[in-house]
């Protein structure tokens, strides 16, 4: 019983025992439904002493909660005037497990970062190599297309396989040793390709070359075709062809060289071979051909559709200009 209640009761009881009076005493004490202490005195008066408190300091009205953790389970028990209610939380994760999981996540992320960094480095190396000039070595006799061709000691065998293997490379030099290489019909677009042989008398390409929007260099070799009448070398759509000491040999009257649609060709020291003097050897159709010197053309150079051909210090057997085409031989328009 708190001090306030004690003081009230003590005063009331003392005052009631005066001269000739009857003493008043505590008749009954109860706790009602609201948790209040109700004191009834012998004279019938009732005192509400407020909420009662126990030895632990908790009043008789507030709920009591109890939490127990065992076997990865938390049990919560709440007791109030209405009774006891319990609830369970299962599969509790411990601090140790949380720390272990965190470390594993960090480890996994670090491993993924390392793998990603490795992939980035690998792709960068591939792309940087692809963007820079790459030399592929070929040997028709001793080469093997299973080689990468990046060294003289491990050459590839065929030009077709080399171009297929390095199809995403934009700047390639094919370095050929002496020999005869069957190229079929070689096509390329949006690339820079140089094909360099060991000399016009010792290195021969058999087939046809068709390029679009390319920069093509042919040097120290002979290009010929064993059948058909299509142009042996055809460059189109803004392409550039540089021929330095490269020979062209025509079969069945096929054009050796056709330059079209805003493409340009520069020849230096090229010798052309054809079956007849009346065969068209070089045709410029909307393009431009410049003979820089020491070129021999035993057939006809043909300019049409605003094409232009300028041959300086060159030997040309015949010319034909039509449909806006113009031809200059040694500075003189013909």
BELLIN-V655596 format. One record per residue. N is the residue number from 1. RES is the residue in three letters. PHI is phi in degrees with one decimal (* if undefined). PSI is psi as a letter, one per 30 degrees, with the letter a starting at -180 (999 if undefined). Layout:
n: {N & N}
res: {RES & RES}
phi: {PHI & PHI}
psi: {PSI & PSI}
//
This chain:
n: {1 & 2 & 3 & 4 & 5 & 6 & 7 & 8 & 9 & 10 & 11 & 12 & 13 & 14 & 15 & 16 & 17 & 18 & 19 & 20 & 21 & 22 & 23 & 24 & 25 & 26 & 27 & 28 & 29 & 30 & 31 & 32 & 33 & 34 & 35 & 36 & 37 & 38 & 39 & 40 & 41 & 42 & 43 & 44 & 45 & 46 & 47 & 48 & 49 & 50 & 51 & 52 & 53 & 54 & 55 & 56 & 57 & 58 & 59 & 60 & 61 & 62 & 63 & 64 & 65 & 66 & 67 & 68 & 69 & 70 & 71 & 72 & 73 & 74 & 75 & 76 & 77 & 78 & 79 & 80 & 81 & 82 & 83 & 84 & 85 & 86 & 87 & 88 & 89 & 90 & 91 & 92 & 93 & 94 & 95 & 96 & 97 & 98 & 99 & 100 & 101 & 102 & 103 & 104 & 105 & 106 & 107 & 108 & 109 & 110 & 111 & 112 & 113 & 114 & 115 & 116 & 117 & 118 & 119 & 120 & 121 & 122 & 123 & 124 & 125 & 126 & 127 & 128 & 129 & 130 & 131 & 132 & 133 & 134 & 135 & 136 & 137 & 138 & 139 & 140 & 141 & 142 & 143 & 144 & 145 & 146 & 147 & 148 & 149 & 150 & 151 & 152 & 153 & 154 & 155 & 156 & 157 & 158 & 159 & 160 & 161 & 162 & 163 & 164 & 165 & 166 & 167 & 168 & 169 & 170 & 171 & 172 & 173 & 174 & 175 & 176 & 177 & 178 & 179 & 180 & 181 & 182 & 183 & 184 & 185 & 186 & 187 & 188 & 189 & 190 & 191 & 192 & 193 & 194 & 195 & 196 & 197 & 198 & 199 & 200 & 201 & 202 & 203 & 204 & 205 & 206 & 207 & 208 & 209 & 210 & 211 & 212 & 213 & 214 & 215 & 216 & 217 & 218 & 219 & 220 & 221 & 222 & 223 & 224 & 225 & 226 & 227 & 228 & 229 & 230 & 231 & 232 & 233 & 234 & 235 & 236 & 237 & 238 & 239 & 240 & 241 & 242 & 243 & 244 & 245 & 246 & 247 & 248 & 249 & 250 & 251 & 252 & 253 & 254 & 255 & 256 & 257 & 258 & 259 & 260 & 261 & 262 & 263 & 264 & 265 & 266 & 267 & 268 & 269 & 270 & 271 & 272 & 273 & 274 & 275 & 276 & 277 & 278 & 279 & 280 & 281 & 282 & 283 & 284 & 285 & 286 & 287 & 288 & 289 & 290 & 291 & 292 & 293 & 294 & 295 & 296 & 297 & 298 & 299 & 300 & 301 & 302 & 303 & 304 & 305 & 306 & 307 & 308 & 309 & 310 & 311 & 312 & 313 & 314 & 315 & 316 & 317 & 318 & 319 & 320 & 321 & 322 & 323 & 324 & 325 & 326 & 327 & 328 & 329 & 330 & 331 & 332 & 333 & 334}
res: {UNK & UNK & UNK & UNK & UNK & UNK & UNK & UNK & UNK & UNK & UNK & UNK & UNK & UNK & UNK & UNK & UNK & UNK & UNK & UNK & UNK & UNK & UNK & UNK & UNK & UNK & UNK & UNK & UNK & UNK & UNK & UNK & UNK & UNK & UNK & UNK & UNK & UNK & UNK & UNK & UNK & UNK & UNK & UNK & UNK & UNK & UNK & UNK & UNK & UNK & UNK & UNK & UNK & UNK & UNK & UNK & UNK & UNK & UNK & UNK & UNK & UNK & UNK & UNK & UNK & UNK & UNK & UNK & UNK & UNK & UNK & UNK & UNK & UNK & UNK & UNK & UNK & UNK & UNK & UNK & UNK & UNK & UNK & UNK & UNK & UNK & UNK & UNK & UNK & UNK & UNK & UNK & UNK & UNK & UNK & UNK & UNK & UNK & UNK & UNK & UNK & UNK & UNK & UNK & UNK & UNK & UNK & UNK & UNK & UNK & UNK & UNK & UNK & UNK & UNK & UNK & UNK & UNK & UNK & UNK & UNK & UNK & UNK & UNK & UNK & UNK & UNK & UNK & UNK & UNK & UNK & UNK & UNK & UNK & UNK & UNK & UNK & UNK & UNK & UNK & UNK & UNK & UNK & UNK & UNK & UNK & UNK & UNK & UNK & UNK & UNK & UNK & UNK & UNK & UNK & UNK & UNK & UNK & UNK & UNK & UNK & UNK & UNK & UNK & UNK & UNK & UNK & UNK & UNK & UNK & UNK & UNK & UNK & UNK & UNK & UNK & UNK & UNK & UNK & UNK & UNK & UNK & UNK & UNK & UNK & UNK & UNK & UNK & UNK & UNK & UNK & UNK & UNK & UNK & UNK & UNK & UNK & UNK & UNK & UNK & UNK & UNK & UNK & UNK & UNK & UNK & UNK & UNK & UNK & UNK & UNK & UNK & UNK & UNK & UNK & UNK & UNK & UNK & UNK & UNK & UNK & UNK & UNK & UNK & UNK & UNK & UNK & UNK & UNK & UNK & UNK & UNK & UNK & UNK & UNK & UNK & UNK & UNK & UNK & UNK & UNK & UNK & UNK & UNK & UNK & UNK & UNK & UNK & UNK & UNK & UNK & UNK & UNK & UNK & UNK & UNK & UNK & UNK & UNK & UNK & UNK & UNK & UNK & UNK & UNK & UNK & UNK & UNK & UNK & UNK & UNK & UNK & UNK & UNK & UNK & UNK & UNK & UNK & UNK & UNK & UNK & UNK & UNK & UNK & UNK & UNK & UNK & UNK & UNK & UNK & UNK & UNK & UNK & UNK & UNK & UNK & UNK & UNK & UNK & UNK & UNK & UNK & UNK & UNK & UNK & UNK & UNK & UNK & UNK & UNK & UNK & UNK & UNK & UNK & UNK & UNK & UNK & UNK & UNK & UNK & UNK & UNK & UNK & UNK & UNK & UNK & UNK & UNK & UNK & UNK & UNK & UNK & UNK & UNK}
phi: {* & -76.8 & -65.2 & -63.1 & -61.6 & -61.3 & -63.5 & -63.7 & -64.7 & -61.3 & -65.6 & -65.7 & -66.8 & -63.7 & -67.2 & -78.5 & -101.4 & -67.9 & -58.0 & 72.5 & -86.9 & -103.9 & -69.0 & -107.3 & -135.7 & -74.3 & -90.8 & -160.8 & -131.1 & -140.5 & -111.7 & -80.7 & -65.5 & -90.1 & 83.0 & -91.2 & -83.9 & -108.6 & -107.7 & -109.6 & -90.6 & -70.1 & -88.1 & 91.8 & -76.2 & -121.9 & -118.4 & -92.9 & -87.4 & 85.8 & -67.4 & -79.4 & -125.9 & -92.0 & -67.7 & -86.2 & 83.4 & -95.0 & -72.1 & -81.4 & -110.3 & -67.1 & -70.9 & -114.3 & -108.6 & -134.0 & -122.0 & -127.3 & -110.7 & -161.2 & 53.6 & 56.8 & -142.9 & -109.5 & -111.5 & -110.9 & -119.2 & -121.6 & -118.7 & -139.1 & -66.6 & -88.5 & 131.1 & -119.2 & -125.5 & -123.6 & -142.5 & -123.9 & -119.9 & -102.6 & 53.8 & -71.2 & -93.2 & -80.9 & -60.2 & -62.8 & -66.2 & -63.1 & -66.3 & -64.5 & -63.7 & -62.3 & -63.7 & -66.0 & -62.3 & -60.7 & -64.4 & -64.0 & -64.6 & -64.6 & -64.3 & -65.6 & -61.4 & -64.8 & -65.1 & -64.1 & -63.3 & -63.5 & -63.3 & -61.8 & -62.2 & -62.5 & -66.1 & -63.6 & -62.3 & -64.7 & -67.9 & -64.3 & -66.8 & -65.0 & -79.9 & -85.0 & -72.6 & -120.4 & -98.3 & -112.0 & -95.2 & -131.1 & -141.7 & -62.4 & -88.9 & -107.0 & -72.7 & -140.6 & -70.3 & -79.9 & -73.9 & -84.3 & 73.2 & -85.1 & -133.5 & -63.5 & -77.1 & -132.7 & -77.4 & -84.6 & -104.1 & -120.5 & -67.1 & -58.6 & -66.2 & -63.7 & -68.0 & -67.4 & -64.3 & -112.0 & -65.0 & -90.9 & -83.5 & -96.5 & -139.7 & -125.9 & -115.3 & -98.0 & -100.9 & -105.9 & -83.5 & -57.1 & 155.7 & -110.6 & -117.5 & -87.6 & -105.0 & 59.8 & -114.8 & -87.5 & -125.3 & -155.7 & -146.8 & 55.7 & -135.6 & -117.9 & -128.2 & -121.5 & -115.6 & -123.2 & -100.3 & -99.9 & 143.7 & -64.7 & -86.1 & -118.3 & -125.4 & -130.0 & -103.8 & -111.2 & 146.0 & -130.8 & -124.7 & -126.2 & -127.3 & -131.0 & 52.8 & -122.6 & -114.0 & -116.1 & -117.3 & -121.2 & -150.4 & 58.0 & -161.0 & -119.5 & -110.9 & -145.4 & -132.7 & -92.1 & -165.8 & 84.7 & -120.2 & -69.6 & -54.6 & -72.3 & -125.3 & -130.4 & -123.4 & -144.9 & 55.6 & 73.3 & -77.1 & -126.2 & -118.9 & -116.1 & -115.6 & -117.6 & 50.4 & -117.8 & -103.6 & -124.5 & -121.5 & -91.9 & -128.3 & 60.3 & 77.1 & -68.7 & -62.5 & -76.3 & -147.2 & -129.1 & -117.2 & -142.2 & 44.7 & 63.6 & -90.5 & -130.8 & -136.8 & -124.8 & -119.8 & -141.6 & 71.1 & -94.6 & -116.3 & -107.2 & -125.6 & -142.3 & -74.4 & -139.9 & -65.4 & -88.2 & -70.9 & -74.5 & -97.8 & -123.2 & -126.3 & -115.3 & -119.2 & 79.7 & -120.5 & -139.4 & -121.5 & -125.2 & -93.2 & -82.0 & 149.9 & 60.3 & -101.7 & -122.7 & -122.7 & -83.0 & -122.4 & -105.6 & -100.8 & -127.8 & -114.6 & -146.4 & 51.8 & 60.8 & -72.6 & -134.6 & -132.5 & -127.4 & -115.6 & -117.1 & 55.0 & -126.3 & -105.3 & -127.1 & -77.0 & -145.4 & -135.7 & -151.8 & -122.2 & -154.6 & 52.1 & 86.7 & -76.9 & -131.5 & -134.3 & -121.3 & -121.6 & 53.9 & 84.5 & -112.6 & -75.8 & -115.6}
psi: {k & l & e & e & e & e & e & e & e & e & e & e & e & e & f & f & h & a & j & g & l & k & k & k & l & k & e & k & k & l & k & a & f & g & g & k & j & j & k & k & l & f & g & f & l & k & k & j & g & a & k & l & k & a & f & g & g & k & l & g & e & k & l & k & k & k & k & k & k & k & h & h & k & k & k & k & k & k & k & a & f & f & a & k & k & k & k & k & j & l & h & k & k & l & e & e & e & e & e & e & e & e & e & e & e & e & e & e & e & e & e & e & e & e & e & e & e & e & e & e & e & e & e & e & e & e & e & e & e & e & f & l & k & k & k & k & k & k & j & f & e & f & l & k & f & f & l & f & g & f & l & e & f & i & l & l & e & k & e & e & e & e & e & e & e & h & f & g & k & f & j & k & k & j & j & k & l & k & l & k & k & j & f & b & j & k & k & l & k & h & l & j & k & k & j & k & a & g & l & f & f & f & k & k & k & j & a & l & k & j & k & k & h & l & j & k & k & k & k & h & l & k & k & l & k & f & l & l & g & l & k & e & k & k & k & l & i & g & l & k & k & j & j & j & h & k & l & k & k & k & k & g & g & k & k & e & k & k & k & l & i & g & l & k & k & k & k & j & h & k & k & k & k & l & e & l & f & f & k & k & e & k & k & j & j & g & a & k & k & j & j & f & l & h & k & k & j & g & b & k & k & k & k & l & h & g & l & k & k & j & j & k & h & l & k & k & e & l & l & k & k & l & h & g & k & k & k & k & j & h & f & k & k & 999}
//
